[in-house]
Amino acid sequence: MAKWVAITLGILLIATNGAWLYGAIDLAVTEKYRQQIEYENKQSLQAYKVLTSYFLVGMHRSEVLNIVRKRFPEIEPFEKEGCLIAGWVMLPIGQDGSVKQGQCAH
C-alpha cells in the first residue's frame, strides 16, 4: 500500500511541477509579446507625430484647427506657450500663426 501511495505522490509531484513550468513559460512568452506590441505602438506613434508635424509645417493655425475639428470632433485643440495641442499631437506655432518645424518644449 505504501508503495502505491509513494508512486501516486511522485506522479502528482511531476504533474504539478509540469503544470507550474508550463504556466511560467506561458507567462514569460505572453509578457514578451506584450512588451513587443508596446514597443511597436510607441515607435508608430512617434513616427506619426513626426510625419504629422512635417506635413503641417507652413499651414496656418486656423487651417490646422479646421482639420482637427473636422476629423476628430471629440478632441478640443488648444494653444499653450506657443504650441498647438490637439490630443496627443503638439505642434509649435510661429509668430505669424503658422506651424513651424521643431518640437514643443513640453
C-alpha positions as CSV (number, residue, x, y, z in Angstrom):
1,M,0.0,0.0,0.0
2,A,2.8,2.4,0.9
3,K,4.4,1.7,-2.4
4,W,1.3,2.8,-4.3
5,V,1.0,6.0,-2.2
6,A,4.6,6.9,-3.0
7,I,4.1,6.2,-6.7
8,T,0.9,8.3,-6.8
9,L,2.5,11.2,-4.9
10,G,5.5,11.0,-7.3
11,I,3.2,11.2,-10.3
12,L,1.3,14.1,-8.7
13,L,4.6,15.9,-8.0
14,I,5.8,15.5,-11.6
15,A,2.3,16.6,-12.9
16,T,2.1,19.7,-10.7
17,N,5.7,20.7,-11.5
18,G,4.9,20.3,-15.2
19,A,1.8,22.5,-14.9
20,W,3.8,25.1,-13.0
21,L,6.6,25.0,-15.6
22,Y,4.0,25.4,-18.4
23,G,2.4,28.3,-16.7
24,A,5.7,30.1,-16.1
25,I,6.8,29.7,-19.7
26,D,3.3,30.8,-21.0
27,L,3.5,33.9,-18.7
28,A,7.0,34.8,-19.9
29,V,6.0,34.4,-23.6
30,T,2.9,36.5,-23.1
31,E,4.9,39.2,-21.3
32,K,7.5,39.3,-24.1
33,Y,4.7,39.6,-26.7
34,R,3.1,42.4,-24.7
35,Q,6.4,44.3,-24.5
36,Q,6.9,43.9,-28.2
37,I,3.5,45.3,-29.0
38,E,4.0,48.2,-26.6
39,Y,7.4,49.0,-28.3
40,E,5.9,48.9,-31.8
41,N,3.0,51.1,-30.7
42,K,5.4,53.7,-29.2
43,Q,7.5,53.7,-32.4
44,S,4.4,54.0,-34.6
45,L,3.1,56.9,-32.5
46,Q,6.4,58.7,-32.7
47,A,6.6,58.2,-36.5
48,Y,3.0,59.6,-36.8
49,K,3.9,62.6,-34.7
50,V,6.9,63.4,-36.8
51,L,5.0,62.9,-40.1
52,T,2.1,65.0,-38.9
53,S,4.3,67.9,-38.0
54,Y,6.2,67.6,-41.3
55,F,3.0,67.7,-43.4
56,L,1.5,70.5,-41.4
57,V,4.6,72.8,-41.4
58,G,3.7,76.1,-43.0
59,M,-0.1,75.7,-42.6
60,H,-1.8,78.4,-40.7
61,R,-3.2,77.7,-37.2
62,S,-6.8,78.2,-38.4
63,E,-6.4,75.6,-41.2
64,V,-4.9,73.1,-38.7
65,L,-7.8,73.7,-36.3
66,N,-10.3,73.2,-39.0
67,I,-8.7,69.8,-40.0
68,V,-8.5,68.6,-36.4
69,R,-12.1,69.7,-35.5
70,K,-13.5,68.1,-38.7
71,R,-11.6,64.8,-38.4
72,F,-11.6,64.5,-34.6
73,P,-14.7,66.2,-33.2
74,E,-14.1,64.6,-29.8
75,I,-10.8,66.5,-29.4
76,E,-10.8,70.2,-28.5
77,P,-7.5,71.6,-29.6
78,F,-5.9,74.5,-27.6
79,E,-2.8,76.6,-27.5
80,K,-0.3,76.8,-24.7
81,E,3.1,78.5,-24.7
82,G,3.4,78.7,-28.4
83,C,2.2,75.2,-29.0
84,L,-1.0,73.9,-30.6
85,I,-2.1,70.8,-28.7
86,A,-4.6,68.5,-30.3
87,G,-5.0,65.3,-28.4
88,W,-1.5,63.7,-28.3
89,V,-0.1,65.8,-31.1
90,M,1.8,69.0,-30.2
91,L,2.7,71.4,-33.0
92,P,4.9,74.5,-32.5
93,I,3.3,77.7,-33.7
94,G,5.4,80.6,-35.0
95,Q,4.8,84.3,-34.5
96,D,2.9,84.5,-37.8
97,G,0.4,81.9,-36.7
98,S,1.7,79.1,-38.9
99,V,3.0,75.7,-37.9
100,K,6.8,75.7,-37.7
101,Q,9.4,72.9,-37.7
102,G,10.7,71.6,-34.5
103,Q,9.1,70.3,-31.3
104,C,7.2,71.8,-28.5
105,A,9.1,72.3,-25.2
106,H,6.6,70.1,-23.3
